[in-house]
């Protein structure tokens, strides 16, 4: 069931040979070895950069109609292959099969969106002070791009960057997640079959810091896009800045949820539970700090505990499973550390708080209350199926607490009051604010954060901004 894994350079799929290093890929639900992933050598990386640059010299002159057609074909192929791609994602990443399939199907929409938007990369004419002078502004592709994508949504995060880069007329070298690589190999295959010219997309694997260091420092690489942790993102952004490379950074978050006394509690509970436990909580925009107003706190708490306890843990390939394993054993250890810290501070474990013996990297959905804002769970992104509940009295108080961290990716609020909704939407410090539902990550909407959560956006009309330069031309 699990596909063979490859590098993809200059239109060629390169597997394991006697000289090339490789690493094993395992199933987090069973710890079974699924396959082996070849690493790129220094020569492979140089070949990838050279072929990307050679391809760019032609691709930047390609018609937007050609780029659009290839992106559309890629979307069709993705939908046709969704079942097989999803099975492989479930095996190496762990999420339930229904979630994996939804990831592929919805991400085909990203290719379609970019297929339309790339035909609308407009410049402008600036009225001149002198009638003999013509002044125009044009947008041009930046060049060879290096992209680094994470393991939690391996198909989603990669197709966003690929579609934006090639739609803008750039070429892209992608290093995907070595832990869950099948989705990126599948993307290479479907873009290959969609007719993307050799070298426009190259896929490499290896020791992450070695690959990123090589590509970011390379003089032919002009743009860096990264999705991942704040700590790694800051290091890569600093390295890119040292070499004057433009960057897009989508980094971690610790999303506050503000539930007011006048909220629809049933809707707030169901939306928060669904978003929190999706992909076992390994979602950068997951609700992770639950602030509930005093008047409904007990009701919300009891309903949330009941909702968490309906979760069915198991291998993602099992149709009955609603939450699969964490992607790595080290994530289980991190959840245990959060629980230990909470207990040491007098926190109440309302449900969960343990790793069930299911043969893989599982952790029970966990809710904790009675913590103050200095607890690790209130300060640090857990990136797993665990969340703290905290009580608040006034909007003034909760806005200060919600904004107190350096993160600013996503925020959620539930209220039936128009004045409260407007105030929360205005004053919550986040790149994306959801009021009374969860509505992020659509192709037509911008996705990105502020503060330590990153810079730049993916999706929406902003999607090409990081891949284009602005040129002013004045002519007499």
C-alpha positions as MATLAB code, in Angstrom:
seq = 'XXXXXXXXXXXXXXXXXXXXXXXXXXXXXXXXXXXXXXXXXXXXXXXXXXXXXXXXXXXXXXXXXXXXXXXXXXXXXXXXXXXXXXXXXXXXXXXXXXXXXXXXXXXXXXXXXXXXXXXXXXXXXXXXXXXXXXXXXXXXXXXXXXXXXXXXXXXXXXXXXXXXXXXXXXXXXXXXXXXXXXXXXXXXXXXXXXXXXXXXXXXXXXXXXXXXXXXXXXXXXXXXXXXXXXXXXXXXXXXXXXXXXXXXXXXXXXXXXXXXXXXXXXXXXXXXXXXXXXXXXXXXXXXXXXXXXXXXXXXXXXXXXXXXXXXXXXXXXXXXXXXXXXXXXXXXXXXXXXXXXXXXXXXXXXXXXXXXXXXXXXXXXXXXXXXXXXXXXXXXXXXXXXXXXXXXXXXXXXXXXXXXXXXXXXXXXXXXXXXXXXXXXXXXXXXXXXXXXXXXXXXXXXXXXXXXXXXXXXXXXXXXXXXXXXXXXXXX';
ca = [
       0.000    0.000    0.000;
       2.878    2.388    0.669;
       4.524    3.949   -2.424;
       8.187    3.948   -3.334;
       9.904    7.219   -2.434;
      12.092    9.385   -4.658;
      13.986   12.592   -5.169;
      12.624   14.519   -8.148;
      15.177   16.617  -10.039;
      14.928   18.005  -13.565;
      11.929   15.823  -14.363;
      13.569   12.592  -13.182;
      12.563   10.398  -10.237;
      15.707    9.302   -8.413;
      15.498    6.402   -5.989;
      17.881    4.751   -3.557;
      21.175    3.480   -4.909;
      24.299    2.081   -3.313;
      25.943    5.484   -2.910;
      23.051    7.599   -1.650;
      22.149    7.946    2.022;
      18.602    7.149    3.081;
      16.384    6.981    6.150;
      13.453    4.832    7.215;
       9.864    6.069    7.252;
       7.619    4.604    9.941;
       3.916    4.329   10.687;
       3.209    6.257   13.927;
       0.202    4.028   14.673;
       2.285    0.844   14.791;
       5.941    1.927   14.528;
       6.212   -0.358   11.503;
       8.809    0.621    8.894;
       6.975    1.586    5.708;
       9.868    2.323    3.379;
      13.092    4.201    2.884;
      13.587    7.770    1.728;
      16.653    8.740   -0.332;
      18.675   11.777    0.730;
      20.054   14.322   -1.695;
      23.828   14.595   -1.850;
      25.579   17.943   -2.228;
      25.844   17.161   -5.941;
      22.098   16.506   -6.076;
      21.379   19.840   -4.407;
      23.637   21.697   -6.806;
      21.976   19.886   -9.720;
      18.563   20.924   -8.378;
      19.597   24.582   -8.161;
      21.236   24.580  -11.586;
      18.248   22.987  -13.294;
      15.858   25.303  -11.448;
      17.782   28.331  -12.701;
      17.918   26.997  -16.264;
      14.192   26.260  -16.169;
      13.442   29.700  -14.720;
      14.995   31.486  -17.688;
      12.307   29.863  -19.848;
       9.419   29.540  -17.384;
       9.420   33.239  -16.461;
       8.544   33.966  -20.097;
       5.737   31.397  -20.206;
       2.193   32.503  -20.839;
      -0.098   32.764  -17.805;
      -2.486   30.626  -19.837;
       0.100   27.829  -19.950;
       0.702   28.040  -16.210;
      -3.039   28.098  -15.594;
      -3.644   25.019  -17.735;
      -0.962   22.995  -15.942;
      -2.333   23.972  -12.526;
      -5.819   22.962  -13.627;
      -4.599   19.590  -14.863;
      -2.766   19.073  -11.571;
      -6.022   19.729   -9.689;
      -7.883   17.160  -11.774;
      -5.179   14.537  -11.240;
      -5.105   15.233   -7.500;
      -8.835   14.569   -7.225;
      -8.530   11.413   -9.334;
      -5.744   10.057   -7.115;
      -7.128   11.286   -3.803;
      -7.843    7.843   -2.371;
      -4.365    6.417   -2.959;
      -2.609    9.610   -1.843;
      -4.757    9.743    1.307;
      -3.965    6.156    2.278;
      -0.257    6.847    2.117;
      -0.663   10.063    4.170;
      -2.554    8.130    6.839;
       0.171    5.490    6.946;
       3.150    7.836    7.374;
       1.520   10.820    9.119;
      -1.182    9.123   11.206;
      -4.316   11.236   10.664;
      -7.634    9.444   10.032;
      -8.238    8.438    6.450;
     -11.235   10.770    6.102;
      -9.074   13.742    7.177;
      -6.279   12.728    4.795;
      -8.666   12.430    1.866;
     -10.254   15.782    2.707;
      -6.781   17.333    2.742;
      -6.111   16.162   -0.810;
      -9.532   17.048   -2.204;
      -9.668   20.519   -0.673;
      -6.095   21.244   -1.716;
      -6.943   20.566   -5.337;
      -8.955   23.779   -4.967;
      -5.700   25.608   -4.212;
      -4.331   24.586   -7.597;
      -7.560   25.748   -9.264;
      -7.492   29.079   -7.401;
      -3.907   29.780   -8.421;
      -4.752   28.752  -11.983;
      -7.264   31.607  -12.080;
      -5.281   34.180  -10.115;
      -2.071   33.732  -12.101;
      -3.949   35.105  -15.119;
      -4.587   38.298  -13.146;
      -1.112   39.427  -12.095;
      -1.589   43.008  -13.119;
       0.717   45.987  -13.334;
      -0.418   49.584  -13.754;
       0.138   52.793  -15.685;
       1.076   55.867  -13.637;
      -0.093   59.175  -15.150;
       2.991   61.161  -16.037;
       3.782   64.798  -15.291;
       5.194   65.032  -18.806;
       3.032   63.938  -21.736;
       6.138   62.646  -23.523;
       6.890   60.191  -20.707;
       5.219   56.834  -20.250;
       5.376   55.332  -16.726;
       4.428   51.711  -16.046;
       4.763   49.269  -13.179;
       5.176   45.552  -13.898;
       5.332   42.522  -11.622;
       8.032   39.978  -12.416;
       8.801   36.529  -10.949;
      11.522   36.654   -8.325;
      13.455   33.592   -9.514;
      14.412   30.258   -7.975;
      12.551   29.619   -4.716;
      13.431   27.268   -1.873;
      10.493   25.949    0.159;
      10.404   23.923    3.355;
       7.175   22.259    4.427;
       6.086   20.413    7.609;
       4.756   16.971    8.424;
       1.348   17.846    9.883;
      -0.337   18.702    6.549;
       2.167   17.356    4.041;
      -0.008   17.729    0.936;
      -1.634   21.016    1.932;
       1.480   22.953    2.848;
       3.412   21.830   -0.211;
       0.762   22.468   -2.863;
       0.218   26.018   -1.586;
       3.862   26.898   -2.145;
       4.207   25.005   -5.419;
       1.088   26.576   -6.912;
       2.047   30.104   -5.882;
       5.616   29.797   -7.149;
       4.899   28.257  -10.541;
       1.796   30.393  -11.048;
       3.939   33.498  -10.563;
       6.494   32.254  -13.099;
       9.086   31.113  -10.573;
      10.739   27.740  -10.205;
      10.811   25.969   -6.867;
      12.975   23.496   -4.964;
      10.913   21.850   -2.264;
      12.209   20.020    0.790;
       9.237   18.311    2.324;
       8.944   16.460    5.645;
      11.133   13.377    5.919;
       8.692   11.923    8.495;
       5.695   11.959    6.123;
       7.100   12.218    2.600;
       4.577   10.315    0.481;
       2.345   13.340   -0.168;
       5.191   15.388   -1.627;
       6.313   12.519   -3.859;
       2.697   12.243   -5.007;
       2.693   15.962   -5.800;
       5.848   15.595   -7.870;
       4.187   12.792   -9.823;
       0.958   14.658  -10.470;
       2.689   17.866  -11.600;
       5.000   15.755  -13.759;
       1.967   14.079  -15.327;
       0.232   17.444  -15.702;
       3.018   18.513  -18.062;
       5.104   20.808  -15.867;
       8.441   21.309  -17.670;
      11.545   19.672  -16.120;
      13.276   21.778  -13.497;
      10.311   24.007  -12.662;
       9.647   21.807   -9.619;
      12.426   19.886   -7.890;
      11.981   17.814   -4.717;
      14.878   16.997   -2.391;
      15.234   15.278    0.981;
      17.946   15.108    3.600;
      19.106   16.301    7.002;
      16.907   19.410    7.380;
      19.490   21.941    8.579;
      22.018   20.791    5.986;
      19.561   21.158    3.094;
      18.206   24.522    4.272;
      21.693   25.894    4.858;
      22.823   24.872    1.370;
      19.791   26.221   -0.452;
      19.342   29.491    1.447;
      22.997   30.442    1.046;
      23.051   29.598   -2.659;
      23.337   32.782   -4.748;
      20.841   31.524   -7.356;
      18.068   31.030   -4.778;
      16.151   34.296   -4.428;
      13.158   33.448   -2.224;
      12.610   31.295    0.888;
       9.247   30.025    2.082;
       8.974   28.084    5.339;
       6.155   26.623    7.390;
       7.111   25.257   10.793;
       8.117   26.182   14.304;
       8.931   29.695   15.500;
      12.447   28.765   16.602;
      13.428   27.208   13.266;
      11.654   29.930   11.312;
      13.620   32.662   13.052;
      16.899   30.910   12.264;
      16.007   30.490    8.602;
      14.730   34.065    8.335;
      17.959   35.346    9.871;
      20.018   33.305    7.414;
      17.891   34.512    4.505;
      18.236   38.094    5.697;
      21.993   37.751    5.845;
      21.906   36.908    2.137;
      19.140   39.407    1.264;
      16.598   36.748    0.308;
      12.927   37.592    0.589;
      10.938   35.301    2.893;
       7.457   34.066    3.667;
       7.193   32.559    7.151;
       4.121   30.753    8.488;
       5.141   29.822   12.014;
       3.592   28.526   15.218;
       0.659   29.846   17.190;
      -1.141   29.455   20.487;
      -4.641   30.457   19.449;
      -6.922   31.937   22.103;
     -10.628   31.062   22.164;
     -12.863   33.641   23.827;
     -16.309   32.289   24.746;
     -18.618   35.006   26.066;
     -21.621   34.566   28.343;
     -23.988   35.262   25.444;
     -22.415   32.651   23.125;
     -24.211   29.670   21.635;
     -22.513   27.165   23.936;
     -23.375   24.065   21.894;
     -21.888   25.585   18.742;
     -18.829   26.873   20.614;
     -18.154   23.445   22.125;
     -18.562   21.520   18.889;
     -16.502   23.939   16.806;
     -13.718   24.138   19.376;
     -13.606   20.376   19.919;
     -13.515   19.655   16.195;
     -10.777   22.187   15.523;
      -8.774   21.197   18.605;
      -8.681   17.446   17.935;
      -8.283   17.579   14.153;
      -5.046   15.835   13.233;
      -4.577   14.993   16.935;
      -4.149   18.684   17.714;
      -1.106   18.973   15.454;
      -2.419   22.090   13.742;
      -0.780   25.510   13.953;
      -4.166   27.286   14.039;
      -5.787   24.890   16.519;
      -7.611   26.530   19.452;
      -5.232   26.042   22.362;
      -6.140   28.510   25.145;
      -9.832   28.334   26.026;
     -11.001   31.469   27.851;
     -14.614   31.093   29.015;
     -16.648   33.821   30.724;
     -17.690   33.092   34.303;
     -21.435   32.887   33.705;
     -21.224   29.866   31.379;
     -17.908   28.400   32.488;
     -19.292   25.312   34.246;
     -21.684   24.498   31.390;
     -19.001   24.908   28.750;
     -16.485   22.862   30.747;
     -18.864   19.946   31.270;
     -19.950   19.858   27.630;
     -16.357   20.074   26.405;
     -15.290   17.181   28.623;
     -18.194   15.097   27.314;
     -17.295   15.976   23.719;
     -13.635   15.048   24.213;
     -14.639   11.718   25.706;
     -16.561   10.704   22.578;
     -13.286   10.570   20.627;
     -12.337    7.179   19.225;
      -8.564    6.666   19.191;
      -6.946    4.198   16.837;
      -4.999    3.724   13.609;
      -6.047    6.283   11.042;
      -6.677    3.567    8.480;
      -9.517    2.204   10.664;
     -12.847    3.727    9.564;
     -14.069    3.924   13.171;
     -11.144    6.113   14.249;
     -11.848    9.799   14.843;
      -8.363   10.684   16.134;
      -5.165    8.963   15.123;
      -1.724    8.912   16.727;
       0.668   11.787   17.138;
       3.173   11.858   14.322;
       6.186   11.052   16.522;
       6.915    9.387   19.817;
       8.620   12.599   20.926;
       5.260   14.375   20.698;
       3.871   11.914   23.269;
       6.729   12.783   25.616;
       5.953   16.468   25.123;
       2.287   15.922   26.040;
       3.380   14.082   29.179;
       5.629   16.999   30.060;
       2.732   19.465   29.746;
       0.578   17.278   31.989;
       3.331   16.979   34.599;
       3.815   20.742   34.651;
       0.061   21.305   34.987;
      -0.205   18.889   37.900;
       2.762   20.474   39.645;
       0.919   23.816   39.517;
      -2.318   22.458   40.951;
      -4.087   21.973   37.617;
      -7.091   19.667   37.386;
      -6.959   17.002   34.686;
     -10.590   17.005   33.595;
     -10.180   14.189   31.086;
      -7.296   12.332   29.468;
      -3.771   13.104   30.563;
      -2.233    9.758   29.639;
      -0.810    7.737   26.742;
      -2.994    4.676   26.096;
      -1.253    1.424   25.215;
      -2.391    1.083   21.612;
       0.945    0.136   20.093;
       1.864    3.525   18.640;
       2.314    7.208   19.437;
      -1.109    7.836   20.961;
      -2.191   10.329   23.596;
      -5.683   10.722   25.002;
      -7.555   13.991   24.359;
      -6.844   16.084   27.435;
      -8.451   19.093   29.121;
      -6.963   20.902   32.112;
      -8.316   23.712   34.264;
      -7.338   25.633   37.409;
      -4.110   26.895   35.849;
      -2.779   30.412   36.041;
      -1.332   32.160   33.004;
       2.254   31.255   33.937;
       1.728   27.505   33.352;
       3.447   25.980   30.343;
       0.119   25.111   28.742;
      -0.896   28.762   28.870;
       2.418   30.042   27.483;
       3.735   27.435   25.033;
       2.159   25.935   21.930;
       1.294   22.307   22.813;
       0.822   21.057   19.229;
      -1.144   18.066   20.419;
      -4.551   16.997   21.793;
      -4.340   18.965   25.024;
      -5.840   22.327   26.015;
      -6.296   24.438   29.141;
      -9.570   26.080   30.195;
      -9.454   29.421   31.983;
     -12.190   31.630   33.423;
     -12.555   35.359   32.711;
     -14.955   38.096   33.817;
     -14.667   41.037   31.386;
     -13.707   41.602   27.762;
     -11.030   44.062   28.849;
      -9.398   41.356   30.956;
      -9.547   38.559   28.392;
      -8.257   40.685   25.504;
      -5.163   41.564   27.514;
      -4.620   37.896   28.414;
      -5.239   36.666   24.873;
      -2.746   39.189   23.455;
      -0.096   38.652   26.127;
       1.950   36.069   24.187;
       4.317   36.709   21.271;
       2.175   34.533   18.983;
      -0.339   36.004   16.541;
      -1.492   33.395   14.041;
      -5.175   32.593   14.704;
      -7.840   33.519   17.253;
     -11.439   32.439   17.851;
     -14.345   34.164   19.573;
     -17.943   33.170   20.291;
     -20.554   35.809   21.102;
     -24.051   36.758   19.948;
     -23.415   40.437   20.657;
     -22.532   42.587   17.658;
     -20.612   45.088   19.800;
     -18.562   42.338   21.489;
     -17.887   40.629   18.138;
     -16.654   43.884   16.626;
     -14.422   44.628   19.578;
     -12.890   41.137   19.605;
     -12.350   41.179   15.841;
     -10.655   44.570   16.149;
      -8.542   44.041   19.255;
      -7.415   40.391   19.116;
      -3.848   40.380   17.800;
      -3.834   37.676   15.148;
      -3.487   37.351   11.409;
      -6.783   35.433   11.272;
      -9.766   35.965   13.576;
     -12.746   33.581   13.505;
     -16.043   34.788   14.983;
     -18.661   32.100   15.827;
     -17.149   29.519   13.476;
     -13.866   28.344   11.964;
     -13.356   29.679    8.448;
      -9.636   29.743    7.663;
      -7.384   28.192    5.040;
      -9.658   28.515    2.009;
      -7.819   29.140   -1.266;
      -9.438   32.533   -1.716;
      -8.554   33.785    1.775;
      -5.122   34.905    3.050;
      -3.404   32.603    5.539;
      -0.671   34.052    7.730;
       0.239   35.500   11.095;
       1.740   38.488   12.866;
       4.303   38.916   15.647;
       6.341   35.722   16.160;
       3.849   33.748   14.075;
       5.392   34.868   10.837;
       5.318   37.270    7.927;
       3.546   37.210    4.602;
       0.404   35.364    3.538;
      -0.463   32.367    1.414;
      -3.778   32.233   -0.435;
      -6.166   34.985   -1.403;
      -5.188   37.866   -3.656;
      -2.018   38.184   -1.565;
      -0.786   34.735   -2.596;
       1.700   35.872   -5.250;
       3.124   38.873   -3.396;
       6.122   36.986   -2.021;
       6.995   35.530   -5.422;
       6.976   38.736   -7.453;
       9.233   41.785   -7.687;
       7.989   45.235   -8.615;
       9.677   46.998  -11.532;
       9.048   50.606  -12.465;
       9.697   51.541  -16.105;
       9.798   55.152  -17.288;
      10.252   55.801  -21.004;
      10.405   58.862  -23.235;
];
